[in-house]
Each structure stands twice: as C-alpha cells, then as structure tokens.
Amino acid sequence: MIERDLEGWTLAFDLDGTLVETHQDLVGTLNRMLVIEGLPAVPMEGARELIGGGARALLEHGFTLAGAPLERARDPQLFEAFIADYIEHIADHSAPFEGVVETLETLSARGATLVVVTNKRSDLSELLLGRIDLTRHFAAIVGPDRVSARKPSGAHLIEAIISVGGDPTRAIMIGDAAPDAGTAQDANIPCILCSFGYTPIPVEDLDPDVIVDAFDDIEEAIDMIVVDHYVARAMAGG
C-alpha cells in the first residue's frame, strides 16, 4: 500500500508545455489562419517557444514573420476564428508528456490534491484535458477567467489552491516558463520548472527551486521540497 504522506499538500500544474505537448495543434491553427490571410505558414518548431504567450502572441508572431501589418493580427474577429479552429482541432496531436499519467496517479495515491493553474481559458483547458483523459486527476482546472488575476500574479495560484481546499503554505507550483516561476515567486510558493516545455527564457534563468528534465523526475523534486519544508519548520520550532 502506498503511504499517504502528501496528505494536505496541493500540487499546482501548468498545462501547455508541462502536462501536455500541445504545440502541433496550436501552431496548426495558426498556420490555417495565416493561409486564409494569404500569408506563408510558419515552421512548426519555430513557434514552439511562443505557446505560453497565448493565441494573440502566436498570431502576431506569424504576421511578423510574414512582414504583414500587426493591426490585422490583433483583429478580434481573427482571434475568434483562431479559437473556433483550435476548438475543432484541440486534440488532433496533443498528448500528455511521457510519465504524466503514472506520476499523477502516484501523487494522488500519496494523498496530494492536484489542480491545474493555467493561463489558457478554462473552457479550452477542460475540453483539452477531457479529450486526452486527464481531467480525472484534478480537483479543479483554474484558468484566468476563474480568478482575480492571471499568472504571473500570485493571486492566480493562491486562489486556485484555496478553491480546492488547499493551504498555500503547503503547496508547490509545477510549470515550464516565466509565468509559472513568476506566480510562484509572487505567492511565496516553491516552484519546479520542466526544461522540456515552452519558454524563450532558459529555465535556469528563472530561479526555480528545482529543474527537472523529464516528468518522471517531478515526484522526486516534490519530495525534496516537502522534506525541506518540514526541516525548516522543525528548526523554527513549529
């Protein structure tokens, strides 16, 4: 039997680039929008690091590469067309990173509460996670529309933790990019960053508590942070 030694801990996971490899579907939608506009498609890997910036950043990236006016990239109708296309193709290629399902199952069995904290809209996040059968692992999926401020504000993370009955003093943020590191630092919550995600800034420059190179390493990183927490509390006489 697995010991429930993470009871009372809340683990907050970013979505794109942390739990799920989504860049093919997002860039696929971008390229369909560009073709409709008479512009050249962008290389699939070239836009990978911009995924964390959202649909608007992707559109602007595509228009910039094509030398096209950014005013059209910022058109609300084009944005809505992007979202409609993405919904249709949201899980054509997107899939959990290797080790995600097994790690989430183990962390849940050890008593941790898991929550998704993402800047992706909640409805899109729920649709994606449902399509790839990850919803069942999480107590809640908290996009920016369900909190008072989006990452990198610490409010996003703290409010998400509280929404699932968690204690921010016993929580960890797991992500892949600057918004995740920023929200953790703003909330004074430990942070684990994945080096395999979507970030234009090297993860080592974002000052996380731990960096992992594979999702399989996240459980060990969590254990390190939890041990440090209890050692610090013992030294403080708590």
N, C-alpha and C positions, 0 to 999 in steps of 0.2 A: 504493500500500500504506500502511495506517495504521501509524504508528510506535508500537511497544510501550513508550511512555515512562512508563506507570504500572505496569510490572512491579515486583512487590514491595510494592505498596500494597494495602491492604484497605479496601474501602468498605462500611460497615455501614448498612443501610437499615431504618428503622422500616417497619411495614406499613400499618396503618389511618391514613388521612389523609396519608400520604407517598407510598407506591406506589399505593395503591388507594383509590378512593372507595367506602366500604362503608356509609355511614350509612343508606341507604334499607333495606338488608336487616336491619341491626341494629335500627333503630327499628321496622321492620315486625314483627320478632319481639317486641319489647317491647309493641307495641300488641296483638298477638294474645294475649299473656299478660294484659294489662290487661282486655281484653274477656272473657276466660274468668273473670276475677275479678269481673266486673260493674262494672268501673271505666271511665271515659272514656279514649279514646286521646289521646296527646299529639301536638302538631303536629310534623310531620316535621323541620322546621328547628330547632325549639325545643330538641331533644335532641342536636343535632349536636355541640356542644362537649363533651358528656359521653362521647363514644365512647371516648376514650382511657382512661377510668376503668374500663372493662370492664362485663360483664353485670350485676354486682351494683349498680354505681353507676347504671346505666340503670334497673334495677328500682326502686331507691329513689327515683329522680327521678320516675318515673311515679306511684308511690304517694304521694309528697309532693304532687305537683300535684293529685291526686285527694282529698287530705285523708284518705287511708287510713292505718291503722297500719303502721309500718315493720316490725313483727315479721313480718308475712306476707311482705313483700318480701324478707326475709332467710331465709325458709324454704328449706332445702336441696332439698326436692322441687320447689319453684317454680323454683329455679336450674337443676336438672336438666331440667325441662320447657323452660326457655328454651333451653338448649344443644341439646336434641333438635330443637326447632323451627328454631333457627338453622342447624343442620346441613342440614336439609331445604331451606332457602331461602338458603343461604350465598352463592350467586352468581346469584340472580334478577336483581338490578340492579347488583351490584358490578362495577367495571371499573377498569382502570388509568387513572390520570390522563393527560391528553394529554401526549405526549412521553416517557412512561416507557419504552416498548419500544425506541424508537430510541436513547434515551440509554443504557439498559443495554447494548444491543448495541455501541454505540461504546466505552463504558468497558471492556467485556470485550475488545474488539478491541485496545484500547490496553494490555492486559495486566493490568488490575486484577482482584483477586479480590473477588467480591461476596457478601455474606452478609446475611440478614435477621435483625435483632435486635428482637424484638417481645415485648410482654407478653401477647399473645394466645397461648393454648395451642398447642403445636407441631402437634398433630394437626389443629386447626382451621385453622391457618395453612397447613399443607401441602395440606389439602383445598381451601381457597380459591384458593391460587396455582396448584394443578393445574387447577382448573376454568377459570381465565382464562388458562392457558398462560404463566405467568411462572416456574414452577419451574426451567425450563431455564437461567435466567440466573444462578442462585445456587449457590455451593458448599455452602451449608448454610442451613437455616431453624432458628433457635435461639430457641425460646420459653422462658419462665421455668422450665419443668419440666426443662430440659436444662442448667441452670446452678445455681450455688450461691446466687444471689440475683437478684432481678428489678430491672429499671430502676425507680428512678434509681440503683441501686447500680452503681458502675463495674465490679464483678465480672462482671455480665451481659455487658457489652460486651467486656471483656478476654478472658473465657473463650470467647466466640463467635469473636473474632479468632484466638485461639490454636488453636481447634478446626479452622480451615480452613488452618492452617499460616502464619498471618499474624504480623506484628510490630506490637505496639501502638504503637511509636514511628513507624510509617508507616501510620497508619490515620486514617480520618475517619468521624464519625457523621453521618448524614443523617436528620433527623426533622422533627416538626412541633409538638412540645409539651414541657411541662416534664420529663416522664420522660426524654426524649431529651437535652435540654440537661443535665439533672442527671447522667445516667450518663456523658456525655462529660466534664463538668467533674470528676466524681469519678475518672475514669480518666485525666485529663490528656490528653485526645484532642480535636483540633479538631472543631467542630460546625457544620453547616449546617442551618438551620431553614427550612421552607417556610411561607409565610404563608397558604397556601390550605387548611391542614389543620384538625385538631380540637383547639382549645385555648381554655380560658376565660381564659387569660392572654395578652395580646398578645406575639407572638414577640420584639418588640424589648425587652421587659422581661426576657427570659430570657437575655440576654447571649450569644448565639451568635457565632461568628466571622464568619459570613456569613448574610444573609437572602435568600432567593430568592422571587420571586412566581410563578414558573412552573417546572415540572420541566425544561423546555428550558434553563433557566439554571444547572442544577446542574453541568454539565460545566465551565463557566467558573469557577464558585465553587471547584470541586475544584482546578482549575489554579492559582488564586490561592493556595490553602493549600499546595499542593505546592511552588510557587515560593518562598513564604515559608519553608518547611521547609528547602529547600536553601540559601537565602541565609543563614538563621540558622546552619546547620551550617558553612557556609564562613566566616562571621565568627568562629565559635568555633574555627576551625582543624581541624574534623572532616572 
